Amino acid sequence: MKTINSTPKADGFHMPAEWDRHYGCIMIFPERSDSWQYGGYAARKAFVEVARAIAESEFVTVCASEAQYENARRMLPDHIRVVEMSSNDAWARDYAPTFVTNGSDIRGINWGFNAWGGLADGLYFPWDKDDKMARKLCDLYNKDMYDFGSFILEGGSIHVDGEGTCITTEACLLSAGRNPNLSKTEIENYLRECLNVNKVIWLKNGIWGDETNEHVDNICAFVKPGEVVLAWTDDTNDPQYELSRSCLEILESSTDARGRRITVHKLRLPAPVTITEEECAGLDTMNFAPTRTPGERLAASYVNFYISNGAVVMPFFGDPADKPARELLAELFPERKVVPVMARDILIGGGNIHCITQQIPLF
Ligand code: KQY
């Protein structure tokens, strides 16, 4: 594995769309007790369900700490690979490599990771083990790596159509804790060079209260070139309403890299999902402070799904909106099976199925 000192764009590599064929998927076994209630027991069960659904059509690797290795090996079926690798938490989307392809080989990108905002507004300290994972994973897969470690970015803050368009949010990429010394144009240039895109659509916000500074992968996702799903509410009293409405306006007045107008499918949110007293009681404190408060609204959204080779693995919340959300995704992905996973125990950690997975394109 070598580190390459140019850019994907210069070398003819680009980030493919998530629906393109995968070699596999990377996940990380959850265990930190201030992220996952009651020591992560329920979260591990939900992660295993996600891993099993994905492994039906691609090769899944789960990274587990020394402490959790044996447990992971016991809970996961044999056809899922478990490797011992240290991390600070379990967000593969954000700190596993972003892979780029030239059609015959793939390379990884290492972005800088500072726990969603470092000392400004990051979510935990330290984050050094997470930050080292992209390099370790490029080694594991024997893939060369572009090192953009001085540029802070998480995989959940970008979505691409594989045809030259990237969507992101200003709330996240322009946040004070990430790259405060770079202008919006300079940040966009990183996206253009690293993902090899020539159009960046900047949404203003994401999901209300999303602690990642509003990652795009919780609010809007491409479902095919020229088409996206957007998390939506018709409730004008919901603080989410204005955020989604602004996204809709931007998307409907944008064209993509190929000049297509964008079709927006509204993916209606569940009723607000709030954390209970009992769930909060199962979360350890961080620096003597609770990490969540009873009644706090969690950033629940059906947009946070993963597209595997054979399925769309989507979150369910036990809400009446589960069914229409599933039906819409089934209509948009007719050649894939839609597999719902009850995701409350993942959501409590601050993200969902897309956030805990990272695809590896076919090579
Ligand atoms: O990508 C994500 N949604 C991760 C959120 C991490 C939150 C840490 N509690």
Residues whose N, C-alpha, C, O or C-beta is under 5 A from the ligand:
A	BS01	KQY	S35 W91 D94 L123 G156 T212 G349 G350 G351 N352 C355
